[in-house]
Amino acid sequence: MGFLGFGKRTKHRSFDYIPRYYDPEKEELQERLRRYKSTESTADNNNTELAKQRIRGGFRRNSRASSEATKIANKKSNMRLLMIIATLLLITYYFINNYLPKIVAAIESPGVTQ
């Protein structure tokens, strides 16, 4: 069963850094740092607004990462399901062609033993 991919080991994660001029994560980090520094110097009236912005930013970051992971997990799950269905169909086909006629013949003639 190892050749079907059920026992396959996962590959190690590789480092796929592609240098770019525009890095949205870095700019987002700088924006958050700027907001925190500006709130330290101002009064505590903006704490609720700061908390709202922090929560919104967290949802945006987590939704992107989780959607990619979900897509990959769904693809693997679908492939595994197709492999299981195909294997069960092959086993059923083999059983029907090889053993079912013998069983039917044994039932039709109960006095004859093989």
Helices and strands as residue ranges (DSSP letters): G 2-4, H 24-41, G 44-46, H 47-98, H 100-108
